[in-house]
Amino acid sequence: MMDPLQNKIYSDILIGEFGCNAYKLAGEAVEYRHPKGMPFPSFPQFRYWISKLISAKQLRIALKGAHRARAQSGSEGSFADNLINVSQRIEFDGYNISEKLSGLTEGSAVDSFCVVRAVCALSGMVLGIGFSEGKENMAAYRMAIYCMACDKVKFCEQYGIEISAEEWPSAGLSGSMVLDRGPAAGYEVDPEIHWLKSVDLTPIYSGQSKATVESSHPRDKKTLGQPTYFHSKLDFVQMAKREIVRVLKDNHTSDAGLRMDEEMILAGIKPTPHDIYCYWSMRGRDSSIGVPFETAVRQFLDVRPAAIRKDGVYFYGRKYRSRELEETGIFDLVARQGVINTSVYVLVMCVRHIWIEVKGVLYQLDFMRPSRSPQSSVDISLRDLQDIDQVRRGAAADLRDERPAHEQHFEDRFKQNTGEEWDAGERKFGRPSKGGAAQRDTDDFNRFRGAKK
């Protein structure tokens, strides 16, 4: 089967180099001829000389482009072939959730968010997950790195998910990260970050350069016909919880048979990313770099404004406290000096907890849920919390604007009923008299209310 692009190149050569023209013969036949009868190459001859002058691989690149030619070529080896430890090389990439989420206030269909995964290139296990509202951004990569650094039992608890340590055993960072171009290209490496040895950026439009993470992304089936969309019943936090559980599911059920060595097969290791990771990690083949939890919070979580009041730390209208913070005496200090504006560290997708630094010590604060509020109100995204705070502030502003007119309305009704002004009377000097007239008025009042016969 002739390639249309090769046909076009052949035609350009005959016309431009050999001076041929296309002639219509008797019937339907059309062919190239030289006006002076000079010889010119046939198409098979053209193909033959092209193959002599350029290799098949170079020809595919010239015709299809480097990335498409690579995608249609045979395997050049696995990325895991040159690795000896888990967490030696980590690949990052993001994917967008196609489902429409349910808004918290109205329940309408709203855009979903981007999920960024960090995948071990040797075992294929997902070591970290991050989220960003809207498009892929650097905050999602920082959250994924934060997840990598954390003990996973503690990380999942921050989203209200209970797991055992064996279900997601990884904890620690990697000295070699492969990031996608785009938002991740702006990742800044501070001088004090000693754990990071290298940051690689993949070539543009080159999914094979991070094939481990690309192959782990969930796929949507495309159907023909009228466009449709799926309106999920889940809100932002519930969808984030689902994606965290999806990580557990993928780690324990994905087929990683091509990553298995013969000794692993003989040892009865299941061909899953989780079991392969545990196999190498338990044998000391683990390049994870431990990072204190407080350091991970300070380096990778978002910083947002908050206020310390005498009864708690207020973050977009929500009150947070902890016993450890109370013992510092900070609330007693605020009660004497007034409100203190400060900053806190937050997980943007779930504000069940926030972190505050006081005198160099980091404290985890819990949301103080009123007894009348449902348990589900604990888990909420930062954007939803900001929306609720905006509604609250708007209602307070409306009340401030309406209060003078409302007060006047009820004072007018009082005057219509009694014939007197709301604050009718006059201020006099001295103390009120307790003479006979005052005593008689008191007795009349007591008889009127039934207190004296």
C-alpha positions in Angstrom: 0.0 0.0 0.0 1.5 3.3 -1.1 2.0 6.0 1.5 0.2 9.3 0.4 3.2 11.3 1.6 5.6 9.2 -0.4 3.4 9.7 -3.5 3.6 13.5 -3.0 7.4 13.4 -2.6 7.7 11.3 -5.8 5.5 13.7 -7.7 7.5 16.7 -6.5 10.8 15.1 -7.5 9.5 14.2 -11.0 8.1 17.7 -11.6 10.8 19.7 -9.9 14.0 17.7 -10.6 13.2 15.9 -13.9 10.7 18.4 -15.5 7.9 15.8 -16.0 4.2 16.6 -16.4 1.1 14.5 -15.8 -0.7 13.6 -19.1 -4.2 12.1 -19.5 -4.1 9.4 -22.1 -7.0 7.8 -24.0 -9.6 6.4 -21.6 -9.0 7.0 -17.9 -5.2 6.5 -17.7 -3.0 9.3 -16.4 0.7 9.1 -16.3 3.9 11.1 -16.0 5.8 11.9 -19.2 8.8 14.1 -20.1 8.1 16.7 -22.7 11.4 15.8 -24.6 11.2 12.1 -24.0 14.0 12.2 -21.4 14.2 9.2 -19.0 13.0 9.5 -15.4 12.7 7.0 -12.5 9.7 4.8 -11.9 8.1 4.7 -8.4 9.8 1.3 -7.6 13.1 2.8 -8.7 12.5 5.9 -6.5 11.8 3.6 -3.5 14.9 1.6 -4.2 17.2 4.6 -4.2 15.6 6.1 -1.2 16.3 2.8 0.7 20.0 3.0 -0.5 20.4 6.7 0.7 18.6 6.6 4.0 17.9 3.9 6.6 14.4 2.6 7.3 14.4 4.2 10.7 15.4 7.6 9.4 12.8 7.3 6.7 10.0 6.6 9.3 11.2 9.6 11.3 11.1 11.8 8.2 7.7 10.6 7.2 5.9 10.2 10.5 7.8 12.4 12.9 10.1 11.3 15.7 7.5 10.6 18.4 5.0 8.7 16.1 7.9 6.7 14.6 9.1 5.7 18.0 5.6 4.7 19.1 5.3 2.4 16.1 8.8 0.9 16.5 9.7 -2.2 18.4 10.8 -2.2 22.0 14.2 -0.8 22.8 14.2 -2.2 26.3 12.4 -1.6 29.6 13.1 1.5 31.8 13.4 -0.9 34.7 16.3 -2.9 33.2 19.0 -0.5 34.5 17.5 -0.1 38.0 18.5 -2.1 41.0 16.4 -0.5 43.8 12.8 0.6 44.4 12.4 4.4 44.7 15.6 4.8 42.7 13.8 6.5 39.9 10.3 8.1 40.2 8.1 9.2 37.3 5.5 11.8 37.7 2.6 12.7 35.4 -1.0 13.9 35.7 -4.4 12.9 34.3 -7.7 14.6 34.3 -10.9 13.0 35.7 -13.5 13.1 33.0 -16.5 12.9 35.2 -18.4 16.0 36.3 -18.6 16.4 40.1 -21.5 17.5 42.2 -21.2 21.0 43.7 -21.4 21.2 47.4 -24.1 23.9 47.7 -26.3 23.3 44.6 -25.4 19.8 43.5 -24.9 21.0 39.9 -22.3 19.5 37.5 -18.9 21.1 38.0 -15.6 20.5 36.5 -13.4 17.8 38.1 -9.7 18.1 39.0 -6.3 16.8 37.9 -4.6 13.9 39.6 -0.8 13.6 39.7 0.8 10.2 40.5 4.4 9.3 41.5 5.3 5.8 40.3 8.3 3.7 41.1 10.0 2.8 37.8 11.2 -0.6 39.1 8.1 -2.0 40.7 5.4 0.1 39.1 3.9 0.9 42.5 2.2 4.2 43.0 4.2 5.9 45.8 2.4 9.3 45.9 -0.7 11.1 44.7 -1.6 14.8 44.5 -4.5 16.8 43.3 -5.1 20.2 41.7 -8.3 22.0 41.1 -8.8 22.6 37.4 -5.8 22.1 35.2 -2.5 20.4 36.1 -0.4 22.7 38.3 2.7 22.6 40.5 0.7 22.4 43.7 -0.4 18.9 42.6 3.2 17.8 42.2 4.1 19.2 45.6 1.2 17.3 47.2 2.3 14.1 45.4 5.8 14.6 46.8 4.3 15.3 50.3 2.4 12.0 50.0 5.6 10.1 49.1 7.3 11.5 52.1 4.5 10.7 54.6 3.6 7.5 56.3 0.6 6.4 54.3 -1.5 5.5 57.3 -1.1 9.1 58.5 -1.7 10.5 55.0 -4.9 8.6 54.4 -6.2 9.6 57.9 -5.9 13.2 56.7 -8.6 12.4 54.2 -10.7 10.3 56.6 -9.5 6.9 55.1 -8.4 4.1 57.4 -5.7 1.7 56.0 -3.2 -0.7 57.5 0.6 -0.1 57.1 0.9 -3.2 55.0 -1.6 -2.0 52.4 0.6 0.9 51.3 4.1 0.3 52.8 6.1 3.1 51.1 7.4 6.2 52.9 10.2 8.5 51.8 11.4 10.5 48.8 13.6 9.6 45.9 16.8 11.3 44.7 15.8 11.0 41.0 12.6 12.4 39.7 11.3 12.4 36.2 8.8 15.2 35.7 6.5 16.1 32.9 6.9 19.3 31.0 4.4 22.1 31.6 3.7 23.1 35.3 6.3 20.6 36.6 9.1 22.3 34.5 9.0 25.1 37.0 10.0 23.0 40.0 12.6 24.9 41.9 15.2 23.0 43.8 16.3 25.0 46.9 19.9 24.8 48.0 18.9 23.3 51.4 17.1 20.3 49.7 19.9 17.7 49.9 17.8 14.6 49.2 17.2 15.5 45.5 20.1 14.5 43.3 18.5 15.0 39.8 15.3 16.3 38.2 14.7 15.2 34.6 12.2 16.7 32.2 10.8 14.5 29.4 10.9 15.6 25.8 7.7 17.3 24.7 5.0 14.9 23.4 7.0 11.9 24.5 4.9 9.6 26.7 7.4 6.7 26.2 10.0 8.7 28.2 7.9 8.1 31.3 6.1 4.9 30.2 5.8 3.5 33.7 3.5 6.2 34.9 1.7 6.7 31.5 0.7 3.1 31.4 -0.7 3.3 34.9 -3.2 6.0 34.1 -6.9 5.0 34.1 -8.5 5.1 30.7 -12.0 6.1 29.6 -13.8 4.2 26.8 -14.9 6.4 24.0 -18.2 5.8 22.4 -19.6 7.0 19.0 -22.7 9.0 18.7 -24.1 12.1 20.4 -21.7 13.7 23.0 -22.5 12.8 26.6 -21.1 13.5 30.0 -21.2 11.6 33.3 -22.5 13.6 36.3 -21.0 11.9 39.3 -22.8 12.0 42.7 -19.4 12.5 44.4 -18.1 15.9 45.5 -14.5 17.0 45.5 -13.4 15.3 48.7 -15.3 12.1 47.9 -13.7 11.9 44.5 -10.2 12.5 46.0 -10.9 9.6 48.4 -11.9 7.4 45.5 -8.6 8.2 43.7 -6.6 7.4 46.8 -8.5 4.0 47.1 -7.8 3.6 43.3 -4.1 3.8 44.1 -4.5 0.9 46.6 -6.5 -1.1 44.0 -4.0 -0.5 41.3 -1.0 -1.4 43.5 -2.6 -4.7 44.5 -4.3 -5.8 41.3 -2.3 -4.4 38.3 -0.5 -7.0 36.2 3.3 -6.4 36.6 4.4 -9.8 35.3 6.9 -8.2 32.9 8.8 -6.8 35.9 9.2 -10.2 37.5 12.6 -11.9 37.7 13.0 -15.7 37.6 13.9 -15.8 41.3 10.8 -13.8 42.2 8.7 -16.3 40.3 10.3 -19.2 42.1 9.8 -17.4 45.4 6.0 -17.3 44.7 5.8 -13.5 44.6 2.5 -12.2 43.1 3.0 -10.2 39.9 1.6 -7.0 41.4 3.4 -3.7 42.0 2.8 -4.0 45.7 4.4 -7.4 46.1 7.3 -6.6 43.8 8.0 -3.4 45.8 7.9 -5.3 49.1 10.1 -8.1 47.7 12.9 -5.6 46.9 12.4 -3.3 49.9 12.6 -6.2 52.4 16.0 -7.2 50.9 17.4 -3.7 51.4 17.1 -2.7 47.8 15.3 0.5 48.7 16.5 4.0 47.8 13.8 5.8 49.8 15.1 8.9 51.6 13.3 9.5 54.9 12.0 13.0 55.6 10.6 14.1 59.0 6.8 14.8 58.8 7.3 18.4 59.9 9.8 19.0 57.1 7.4 17.6 54.5 4.6 19.8 55.8 6.7 23.0 55.7 8.2 22.3 52.2 5.3 20.8 50.2 1.9 22.0 51.6 0.2 25.2 50.7 0.4 28.2 53.0 -2.8 30.2 53.6 -3.8 33.0 56.0 -5.6 32.3 59.3 -6.4 34.1 62.6 -5.9 33.1 66.2 -8.7 34.1 68.5 -9.2 33.4 72.1 -11.2 30.2 71.5 -9.4 28.7 68.5 -7.6 29.2 65.2 -10.1 30.4 62.5 -9.5 29.4 58.9 -12.1 30.7 56.5 -14.7 30.8 59.2 -13.9 27.3 60.6 -12.5 26.8 64.1 -9.6 24.5 64.7 -7.9 23.5 68.0 -5.7 20.9 69.6 -4.8 20.0 73.1 -1.1 20.5 72.5 -1.6 24.0 71.1 -3.8 24.9 74.2 -1.0 23.9 76.5 1.3 26.5 74.9 -0.9 29.3 76.4 -1.4 30.9 73.0 -5.1 31.3 73.5 -4.6 33.1 76.9 -2.2 35.5 75.2 -4.7 36.2 72.5 -7.5 36.8 75.0 -5.3 39.6 76.5 -3.9 41.1 73.2 -6.7 40.5 70.7 -6.7 38.6 67.3 -3.3 37.5 65.9 -3.1 37.1 62.1 -0.9 34.2 61.1 -0.4 31.5 58.4 -1.2 27.8 58.3 -0.3 24.8 56.2 -3.2 23.1 54.4 -4.1 20.2 52.1 -6.1 22.0 49.5 -8.3 19.0 48.7 -9.3 18.2 52.3 -9.2 20.6 55.3 -10.0 18.1 58.0 -6.7 19.2 59.6 -4.5 22.2 59.3 -0.9 22.8 60.7 0.3 25.9 62.5 3.8 26.8 63.6 4.2 28.5 67.0 7.7 29.3 68.3 9.3 26.9 65.8 7.1 24.0 66.7 4.5 22.6 64.3 1.1 21.6 65.6 -1.7 19.7 63.9 -5.1 21.2 64.5 -8.4 19.4 64.2 -11.7 20.9 63.0 -14.0 21.5 65.9 -17.3 20.1 64.6 -20.4 21.3 66.4 -22.5 18.4 67.8 -25.4 19.6 65.6 -23.4 19.3 62.4 -23.3 16.0 60.5 -20.1 13.9 60.5 -19.8 14.4 56.7 -19.2 18.1 57.2 -15.7 17.3 58.5 -14.4 16.5 55.0 -14.5 19.4 52.7 -12.1 20.9 50.1 -10.5 24.2 50.5 -12.4 25.6 47.5 -15.7 24.6 49.0 -14.7 26.1 52.4 -13.8 29.3 50.6 -17.2 29.3 48.8 -19.0 28.8 52.1 -16.9 31.5 53.8 -17.8 33.9 50.9 -21.5 33.1 51.3 -21.2 33.7 55.1 -19.4 37.0 54.5 -22.0 38.1 51.9 -24.9 37.3 54.3 -23.1 39.3 57.1 -22.6 42.2 54.8 -26.3 42.1 53.7 -27.4 42.1 57.3 -25.2 45.1 58.1 -26.8 47.0 55.2 -30.3 46.0 56.1 -30.1 46.4 59.9 -30.8 50.2 60.0 -34.0 49.9 57.9 -35.1 46.8 59.9 -34.6 48.5 63.2 -36.5 51.6 62.1 -39.4 49.4 60.8 -39.9 47.8 64.2 -39.5 51.2 66.0 -42.2 52.6 63.7 -44.6 49.7 64.6 -44.0 50.4 68.3 -44.9 54.1 67.8 -48.0 53.2 65.9 -49.1 50.9 68.7 -48.3 53.1 71.7 -48.2 56.6 70.3 -44.8 57.1 71.9 -41.2 57.2 70.5 -39.0 54.1 71.1 -36.7 56.1 73.4 -39.3 58.7 74.6 -38.5 60.4 77.9 -35.8 62.7 79.4 -32.7 62.3 81.5 -32.8 64.1 84.9 -30.2 64.8 87.5 -30.0 63.0 90.8 -31.7 59.8 91.9 -35.3 58.8 91.4 -37.7 59.9 94.3 -39.0 57.2 96.6 -41.7 59.4 98.1 -45.5 58.7 98.4 -46.2 59.2 94.7 -43.5 56.7 93.7 -44.8 54.2 96.3 -48.3 54.5 95.0 -47.2 54.0 91.4 -45.3 50.9 92.5 -48.3 49.5 94.3 -50.5 50.1 91.2 -48.0 48.3 89.0 -47.8 45.3 91.4 -51.6 45.0 91.4 -51.7 45.3 87.6 -49.3 42.3 87.3 -51.0 40.3 90.0 -48.2 40.5 92.5 -50.2 42.4 95.2 -53.9 42.1 96.2 
